[in-house]
Each structure stands twice: as C-alpha cells, then as structure tokens.
Amino acid sequence: MSTVELTTDNFDQIVADNEFVLIDFWADWCGPCRQFAPTYERVSENHSDVVFSKVDTEAQPQLAAAFDIKSIPTVAVIRDRVLLYAEPGALPEDALEDLIRQVRELDMNEVKAAAEQQEQGE
C-alpha cells in the first residue's frame, strides 16, 4: 500500500475514517528521513488495513506544531482517534513491525478508560 500525504486539509478526515494510522513526519532536506522512507514503504506493503501517511514538516508546519515535532523523522501512531505513540528516530524494519504488532494487541477500551480516568484525576 502506498503512503498518503497528510495535510491540514485532509488530516481530520483520514483519522476519522481509519482505525489505524501511522504518520512519518519528515522533510526533504533530512538525510535520516530519506534513509527511513524505503523501510516505511516496505512495511506498508504488509499491512493493507493500516494507513501509512507522511507529513512534510516544511509544507505542513501546523501539523508538525500540533504534534510538537522537534526532531525528524518522527513516527506517530493513532488508533481509534487516540495518539498512542510519537517518538523521533528512524526505526529499523523489525522495530516498526513490532510497534504495529503491539498497537494491534492493545485493548482500546482499556486505553480509553485509563485516559478518561487520568483526565478526571487532573
């Protein structure tokens, strides 16, 4: 599956319409981003039910700011409209596959209940 370019115009719709969205925050001038791109594409071929998306931080500074991106590449994971992961660094293929596996195994009802409980405690 090819990656989808995320913009401020389509972000809300893509996240709302898809259960599982991975985001690669990148920029053209970033060497590690260019090195990570083929790995990201290869892994996307293994998961047709996951939306693999990219955010060009130069073209979409509002999205980068909304995710507080300080370093690229950064991989973020959203499942059921909940941000579960956002860490800088180019992941090796096996680590990216493992991240996807771990996110799949999460009980999102538990995750949402814990988040709601934490919000009430603050």
N, CA and C atoms as an extended XYZ file, in Angstrom:
366
Properties=species:S:1:pos:R:3:atomname:S:1:resname:S:1:resid:I:1 pbc="F F F"
N         0.859       -1.188        0.000 N   MET     1
C         0.000        0.000        0.000 CA  MET     1
C         0.890        1.231        0.000 C   MET     1
N         0.598        2.171       -0.853 N   SER     2
C         1.402        3.384       -0.898 CA  SER     2
C         0.999        4.321        0.241 C   SER     2
N         1.894        5.240        0.529 N   THR     3
C         1.629        6.162        1.626 CA  THR     3
C         0.750        7.315        1.154 C   THR     3
N         0.066        7.914        2.123 N   VAL     4
C        -0.843        9.024        1.884 CA  VAL     4
C        -0.193       10.288        2.436 C   VAL     4
N        -0.215       11.353        1.676 N   GLU     5
C         0.317       12.626        2.150 CA  GLU     5
C        -0.734       13.297        3.040 C   GLU     5
N        -0.381       13.517        4.307 N   LEU     6
C        -1.300       14.186        5.229 CA  LEU     6
C        -1.077       15.688        5.174 C   LEU     6
N        -2.187       16.421        5.169 N   THR     7
C        -2.147       17.880        5.187 CA  THR     7
C        -3.169       18.370        6.210 C   THR     7
N        -3.144       19.645        6.474 N   THR     8
C        -4.156       20.192        7.383 CA  THR     8
C        -5.548       20.029        6.795 C   THR     8
N        -5.646       19.954        5.467 N   ASP     9
C        -6.947       19.809        4.809 CA  ASP     9
C        -7.543       18.412        4.944 C   ASP     9
N        -6.706       17.367        4.948 N   ASN    10
C        -7.254       16.006        4.974 CA  ASN    10
C        -7.006       15.245        6.281 C   ASN    10
N        -6.273       15.820        7.206 N   PHE    11
C        -5.897       15.123        8.435 CA  PHE    11
C        -7.111       14.607        9.213 C   PHE    11
N        -8.035       15.497        9.554 N   ASP    12
C        -9.193       15.092       10.367 CA  ASP    12
C        -9.993       13.980        9.698 C   ASP    12
N       -10.188       14.075        8.396 N   GLN    13
C       -10.965       13.075        7.665 CA  GLN    13
C       -10.262       11.716        7.658 C   GLN    13
N        -8.970       11.714        7.421 N   ILE    14
C        -8.230       10.444        7.380 CA  ILE    14
C        -8.223        9.773        8.744 C   ILE    14
N        -8.013       10.533        9.797 N   VAL    15
C        -8.005        9.962       11.150 CA  VAL    15
C        -9.408        9.488       11.535 C   VAL    15
N       -10.425       10.229       11.160 N   ALA    16
C       -11.802        9.842       11.500 CA  ALA    16
C       -12.251        8.594       10.732 C   ALA    16
N       -11.795        8.460        9.490 N   ASP    17
C       -12.269        7.376        8.627 CA  ASP    17
C       -11.474        6.077        8.759 C   ASP    17
N       -10.374        6.091        9.506 N   ASN    18
C        -9.499        4.926        9.576 CA  ASN    18
C        -9.157        4.584       11.017 C   ASN    18
N        -9.228        3.307       11.333 N   GLU    19
C        -8.983        2.851       12.702 CA  GLU    19
C        -7.521        2.997       13.110 C   GLU    19
N        -6.599        2.809       12.172 N   PHE    20
C        -5.176        2.687       12.498 CA  PHE    20
C        -4.387        3.521       11.492 C   PHE    20
N        -3.702        4.566       11.980 N   VAL    21
C        -2.957        5.470       11.105 CA  VAL    21
C        -1.538        5.638       11.649 C   VAL    21
N        -0.548        5.357       10.812 N   LEU    22
C         0.847        5.653       11.128 CA  LEU    22
C         1.216        6.933       10.401 C   LEU    22
N         2.030        7.751       11.039 N   ILE    23
C         2.454        9.013       10.441 CA  ILE    23
C         3.969        9.107       10.504 C   ILE    23
N         4.574        9.398        9.372 N   ASP    24
C         6.006        9.663        9.288 CA  ASP    24
C         6.172       11.159        9.064 C   ASP    24
N         6.692       11.860       10.076 N   PHE    25
C         6.998       13.285        9.944 CA  PHE    25
C         8.406       13.380        9.359 C   PHE    25
N         8.552       14.087        8.243 N   TRP    26
C         9.808       14.117        7.516 CA  TRP    26
C         9.996       15.466        6.827 C   TRP    26
N        11.163       15.649        6.226 N   ALA    27
C        11.441       16.809        5.371 CA  ALA    27
C        12.438       16.365        4.307 C   ALA    27
N        12.377       16.998        3.166 N   ASP    28
C        13.218       16.635        2.028 CA  ASP    28
C        14.713       16.778        2.332 C   ASP    28
N        15.079       17.755        3.144 N   TRP    29
C        16.486       18.021        3.442 CA  TRP    29
C        17.065       17.054        4.480 C   TRP    29
N        16.223       16.213        5.078 N   CYS    30
C        16.613       15.349        6.198 CA  CYS    30
C        17.170       14.012        5.697 C   CYS    30
N        18.460       13.797        5.848 N   GLY    31
C        19.093       12.552        5.420 CA  GLY    31
C        18.496       11.314        6.073 C   GLY    31
N        18.367       11.283        7.412 N   PRO    32
C        17.762       10.115        8.051 CA  PRO    32
C        16.327        9.863        7.580 C   PRO    32
N        15.596       10.914        7.234 N   CYS    33
C        14.227       10.753        6.713 CA  CYS    33
C        14.260       10.022        5.381 C   CYS    33
N        15.190       10.426        4.512 N   ARG    34
C        15.303        9.778        3.206 CA  ARG    34
C        15.747        8.324        3.349 C   ARG    34
N        16.574        8.031        4.343 N   GLN    35
C        17.010        6.649        4.584 CA  GLN    35
C        15.862        5.798        5.127 C   GLN    35
N        14.998        6.383        5.942 N   PHE    36
C        13.888        5.663        6.555 CA  PHE    36
C        12.743        5.411        5.567 C   PHE    36
N        12.582        6.259        4.582 N   ALA    37
C        11.440        6.183        3.657 CA  ALA    37
C        11.267        4.811        3.005 C   ALA    37
N        12.317        4.163        2.483 N   PRO    38
C        12.110        2.840        1.872 CA  PRO    38
C        11.642        1.783        2.879 C   PRO    38
N        12.123        1.861        4.111 N   THR    39
C        11.678        0.930        5.154 CA  THR    39
C        10.198        1.130        5.425 C   THR    39
N         9.786        2.368        5.561 N   TYR    40
C         8.390        2.711        5.821 CA  TYR    40
C         7.501        2.190        4.698 C   TYR    40
N         7.945        2.380        3.450 N   GLU    41
C         7.188        1.899        2.288 CA  GLU    41
C         7.090        0.378        2.285 C   GLU    41
N         8.222       -0.298        2.561 N   ARG    42
C         8.229       -1.765        2.572 CA  ARG    42
C         7.260       -2.313        3.607 C   ARG    42
N         7.289       -1.769        4.811 N   VAL    43
C         6.406       -2.239        5.879 CA  VAL    43
C         4.948       -1.952        5.522 C   VAL    43
N         4.698       -0.863        4.841 N   SER    44
C         3.308       -0.538        4.451 CA  SER    44
C         2.713       -1.629        3.568 C   SER    44
N         3.548       -2.314        2.799 N   GLU    45
C         3.075       -3.378        1.914 CA  GLU    45
C         2.522       -4.572        2.698 C   GLU    45
N         2.912       -4.711        3.966 N   ASN    46
C         2.494       -5.845        4.795 CA  ASN    46
C         1.202       -5.602        5.567 C   ASN    46
N         0.663       -4.375        5.504 N   HIS    47
C        -0.467       -4.017        6.374 CA  HIS    47
C        -1.500       -3.203        5.604 C   HIS    47
N        -2.313       -3.880        4.826 N   SER    48
C        -3.288       -3.182        3.988 CA  SER    48
C        -4.392       -2.512        4.814 C   SER    48
N        -4.548       -2.913        6.065 N   ASP    49
C        -5.584       -2.323        6.914 CA  ASP    49
C        -5.098       -1.097        7.680 C   ASP    49
N        -3.842       -0.747        7.522 N   VAL    50
C        -3.256        0.402        8.212 CA  VAL    50
C        -2.980        1.500        7.193 C   VAL    50
N        -3.328        2.737        7.536 N   VAL    51
C        -2.996        3.865        6.669 CA  VAL    51
C        -1.596        4.348        7.043 C   VAL    51
N        -0.686        4.244        6.102 N   PHE    52
C         0.666        4.774        6.274 CA  PHE    52
C         0.671        6.145        5.631 C   PHE    52
N         0.939        7.152        6.436 N   SER    53
C         0.876        8.520        5.931 CA  SER    53
C         2.187        9.238        6.214 C   SER    53
N         2.357       10.352        5.511 N   LYS    54
C         3.559       11.160        5.668 CA  LYS    54
C         3.144       12.619        5.819 C   LYS    54
N         3.887       13.325        6.669 N   VAL    55
C         3.691       14.762        6.820 CA  VAL    55
C         5.021       15.439        6.518 C   VAL    55
N         5.042       16.223        5.466 N   ASP    56
C         6.210       17.035        5.138 CA  ASP    56
C         6.191       18.229        6.093 C   ASP    56
N         7.105       18.227        7.038 N   THR    57
C         7.092       19.263        8.090 CA  THR    57
C         7.366       20.658        7.540 C   THR    57
N         8.003       20.742        6.377 N   GLU    58
C         8.242       22.051        5.764 CA  GLU    58
C         6.955       22.590        5.140 C   GLU    58
N         6.180       21.717        4.503 N   ALA    59
C         4.944       22.127        3.831 CA  ALA    59
C         3.763       22.206        4.792 C   ALA    59
N         3.849       21.471        5.913 N   GLN    60
C         2.740       21.401        6.865 CA  GLN    60
C         3.214       21.748        8.287 C   GLN    60
N         3.722       22.967        8.490 N   PRO    61
C         4.251       23.317        9.813 CA  PRO    61
C         3.180       23.293       10.915 C   PRO    61
N         1.907       23.508       10.547 N   GLN    62
C         0.845       23.483       11.555 CA  GLN    62
C         0.677       22.076       12.130 C   GLN    62
N         0.738       21.063       11.274 N   LEU    63
C         0.626       19.682       11.761 CA  LEU    63
C         1.841       19.316       12.599 C   LEU    63
N         3.017       19.706       12.154 N   ALA    64
C         4.227       19.430       12.933 CA  ALA    64
C         4.125       20.082       14.312 C   ALA    64
N         3.622       21.306       14.358 N   ALA    65
C         3.467       22.003       15.643 CA  ALA    65
C         2.411       21.333       16.511 C   ALA    65
N         1.335       20.880       15.904 N   ALA    66
C         0.263       20.231       16.667 CA  ALA    66
C         0.764       18.963       17.350 C   ALA    66
N         1.739       18.289       16.738 N   PHE    67
C         2.314       17.076       17.321 CA  PHE    67
C         3.599       17.375       18.092 C   PHE    67
N         3.948       18.657       18.211 N   ASP    68
C         5.144       19.090       18.941 CA  ASP    68
C         6.400       18.397       18.411 C   ASP    68
N         6.528       18.349       17.090 N   ILE    69
C         7.668       17.691       16.457 CA  ILE    69
C         8.904       18.576       16.609 C   ILE    69
N         9.914       18.023       17.263 N   LYS    70
C        11.169       18.747       17.493 CA  LYS    70
C        12.319       18.134       16.700 C   LYS    70
N        12.148       16.872       16.279 N   SER    71
C        13.193       16.151       15.576 CA  SER    71
C        12.545       15.237       14.542 C   SER    71
N        13.199       15.119       13.392 N   ILE    72
C        12.661       14.230       12.363 CA  ILE    72
C        13.753       13.274       11.917 C   ILE    72
N        13.368       12.107       11.449 N   PRO    73
C        11.999       11.624       11.320 CA  PRO    73
C        11.384       11.320       12.683 C   PRO    73
N        10.093       11.495       12.774 N   THR    74
C         9.317       11.070       13.937 CA  THR    74
C         8.175       10.215       13.426 C   THR    74
N         7.973        9.080       14.098 N   VAL    75
C         6.853        8.194       13.770 CA  VAL    75
C         5.802        8.366       14.845 C   VAL    75
N         4.564        8.554       14.418 N   ALA    76
C         3.433        8.657       15.335 CA  ALA    76
C         2.399        7.599       14.949 C   ALA    76
N         1.663        7.120       15.952 N   VAL    77
C         0.639        6.111       15.715 CA  VAL    77
C        -0.666        6.575       16.346 C   VAL    77
N        -1.729        6.555       15.554 N   ILE    78
C        -3.072        6.884       16.035 CA  ILE    78
C        -3.951        5.671       15.792 C   ILE    78
N        -4.634        5.246       16.839 N   ARG    79
C        -5.608        4.166       16.678 CA  ARG    79
C        -6.897        4.592       17.357 C   ARG    79
N        -7.989        4.408       16.687 N   ASP    80
C        -9.301        4.822       17.196 CA  ASP    80
C        -9.276        6.274       17.682 C   ASP    80
N        -8.625        7.112       16.888 N   ARG    81
C        -8.537        8.560       17.153 CA  ARG    81
C        -7.755        8.904       18.421 C   ARG    81
N        -6.936        7.978       18.906 N   VAL    82
C        -6.120        8.204       20.099 CA  VAL    82
C        -4.652        8.136       19.692 C   VAL    82
N        -3.894        9.179       20.027 N   LEU    83
C        -2.459        9.169       19.781 CA  LEU    83
C        -1.810        8.242       20.801 C   LEU    83
N        -1.208        7.156       20.311 N   LEU    84
C        -0.623        6.150       21.188 CA  LEU    84
C         0.888        6.220       21.256 C   LEU    84
N         1.502        6.791       20.239 N   TYR    85
C         2.958        6.757       20.150 CA  TYR    85
C         3.419        7.909       19.283 C   TYR    85
N         4.479        8.574       19.688 N   ALA    86
C         5.128        9.600       18.870 CA  ALA    86
C         6.558        9.745       19.377 C   ALA    86
N         7.490        9.172       18.616 N   GLU    87
C         8.895        9.197       19.015 CA  GLU    87
C         9.771        9.513       17.809 C   GLU    87
N        10.797       10.347       18.027 N   PRO    88
C        11.722       10.618       16.930 CA  PRO    88
C        12.662        9.434       16.701 C   PRO    88
N        13.149        9.370       15.490 N   GLY    89
C        14.128        8.352       15.143 CA  GLY    89
C        13.627        7.438       14.044 C   GLY    89
N        14.546        7.043       13.179 N   ALA    90
C        14.228        6.115       12.090 CA  ALA    90
C        14.257        4.702       12.654 C   ALA    90
N        13.135        4.034       12.634 N   LEU    91
C        13.040        2.680       13.164 CA  LEU    91
C        13.525        1.659       12.135 C   LEU    91
N        14.264        0.645       12.595 N   PRO    92
C        14.565       -0.463       11.687 CA  PRO    92
C        13.273       -1.204       11.350 C   PRO    92
N        13.277       -1.957       10.271 N   GLU    93
C        12.072       -2.628        9.801 CA  GLU    93
C        11.454       -3.512       10.881 C   GLU    93
N        12.264       -4.312       11.581 N   ASP    94
C        11.711       -5.214       12.600 CA  ASP    94
C        11.100       -4.444       13.764 C   ASP    94
N        11.679       -3.296       14.118 N   ALA    95
C        11.122       -2.486       15.206 CA  ALA    95
C         9.793       -1.859       14.790 C   ALA    95
N         9.689       -1.419       13.539 N   LEU    96
C         8.430       -0.849       13.055 CA  LEU    96
C         7.347       -1.923       13.014 C   LEU    96
N         7.700       -3.111       12.565 N   GLU    97
C         6.750       -4.232       12.558 CA  GLU    97
C         6.303       -4.556       13.992 C   GLU    97
N         7.232       -4.529       14.937 N   ASP    98
C         6.899       -4.820       16.331 CA  ASP    98
C         5.986       -3.748       16.915 C   ASP    98
N         6.238       -2.508       16.584 N   LEU    99
C         5.373       -1.414       17.042 CA  LEU    99
C         3.945       -1.630       16.541 C   LEU    99
N         3.798       -1.979       15.280 N   ILE   100
C         2.468       -2.228       14.715 CA  ILE   100
C         1.802       -3.393       15.440 C   ILE   100
N         2.560       -4.452       15.694 N   ARG   101
C         2.016       -5.615       16.405 CA  ARG   101
C         1.532       -5.212       17.799 C   ARG   101
N         2.342       -4.446       18.522 N   GLN   102
C         1.959       -4.027       19.870 CA  GLN   102
C         0.698       -3.164       19.861 C   GLN   102
N         0.591       -2.264       18.896 N   VAL   103
C        -0.588       -1.399       18.813 CA  VAL   103
C        -1.829       -2.229       18.480 C   VAL   103
N        -1.679       -3.218       17.611 N   ARG   104
C        -2.802       -4.108       17.285 CA  ARG   104
C        -3.309       -4.846       18.528 C   ARG   104
N        -2.388       -5.229       19.413 N   GLU   105
C        -2.746       -6.026       20.582 CA  GLU   105
C        -3.382       -5.218       21.710 C   GLU   105
N        -3.311       -3.901       21.631 N   LEU   106
C        -3.891       -3.076       22.680 CA  LEU   106
C        -5.407       -3.225       22.738 C   LEU   106
N        -5.926       -3.266       23.946 N   ASP   107
C        -7.367       -3.211       24.158 CA  ASP   107
C        -7.728       -1.730       24.243 C   ASP   107
N        -8.295       -1.202       23.168 N   MET   108
C        -8.552        0.236       23.114 CA  MET   108
C        -9.600        0.680       24.121 C   MET   108
N       -10.497       -0.198       24.544 N   ASN   109
C       -11.442        0.160       25.605 CA  ASN   109
C       -10.691        0.442       26.898 C   ASN   109
N        -9.674       -0.374       27.193 N   GLU   110
C        -8.858       -0.141       28.380 CA  GLU   110
C        -8.058        1.146       28.250 C   GLU   110
N        -7.494        1.377       27.081 N   VAL   111
C        -6.705        2.585       26.845 CA  VAL   111
C        -7.568        3.834       27.049 C   VAL   111
N        -8.757        3.824       26.465 N   LYS   112
C        -9.652        4.981       26.589 CA  LYS   112
C       -10.129        5.172       28.025 C   LYS   112
N       -10.404        4.074       28.721 N   ALA   113
C       -10.833        4.161       30.119 CA  ALA   113
C        -9.720        4.732       30.980 C   ALA   113
N        -8.487        4.295       30.748 N   ALA   114
C        -7.349        4.811       31.515 CA  ALA   114
C        -7.118        6.290       31.240 C   ALA   114
N        -7.267        6.690       29.991 N   ALA   115
C        -7.097        8.103       29.630 CA  ALA   115
C        -8.188        8.959       30.288 C   ALA   115
N        -9.402        8.443       30.293 N   GLU   116
C       -10.508        9.176       30.908 CA  GLU   116
C       -10.291        9.301       32.420 C   GLU   116
N        -9.824        8.229       33.028 N   GLN   117
C        -9.544        8.242       34.459 CA  GLN   117
C        -8.441        9.252       34.788 C   GLN   117
N        -7.416        9.293       33.943 N   GLN   118
C        -6.316       10.222       34.167 CA  GLN   118
C        -6.799       11.665       34.024 C   GLN   118
N        -7.651       11.926       33.046 N   GLU   119
C        -8.184       13.269       32.846 CA  GLU   119
C        -9.002       13.724       34.054 C   GLU   119
N        -9.782       12.815       34.619 N   GLN   120
C       -10.614       13.141       35.782 CA  GLN   120
C        -9.754       13.413       37.011 C   GLN   120
N        -8.585       12.793       37.086 N   GLY   121
C        -7.697       12.966       38.226 CA  GLY   121
C        -6.904       14.249       38.180 C   GLY   121
N        -6.813       14.858       37.003 N   GLU   122
C        -6.022       16.083       36.875 CA  GLU   122
C        -6.777       17.312       37.289 C   GLU   122
